[in-house]
């Protein structure tokens, strides 16, 4: 198996060997990509996790209420049939 510490050492040696200009270019590219991704994500119609969780709770309560109303409706139909 690969030794994780040895792998980290190799990666660090590689990073240390990369010229500063290439590192800077990589950082610039990373920053630009982040900017592009954020811009594109902002255009999507997404909701936050908090909004999603809140809507999930609303849906659960609505489903419970619907089930209760269905039971009441069935009881009323049953009473109507017995008359």
Secondary structure, 3 states (H helix, E strand, C coil): CCCHHHHHHHHHHHHHHCCHHHHHHHHHHHHHHHHHHHHHHHHCCCCCHHHHHHHHHHHHHHHHHHHHHHHHHHHHHHHHHCC
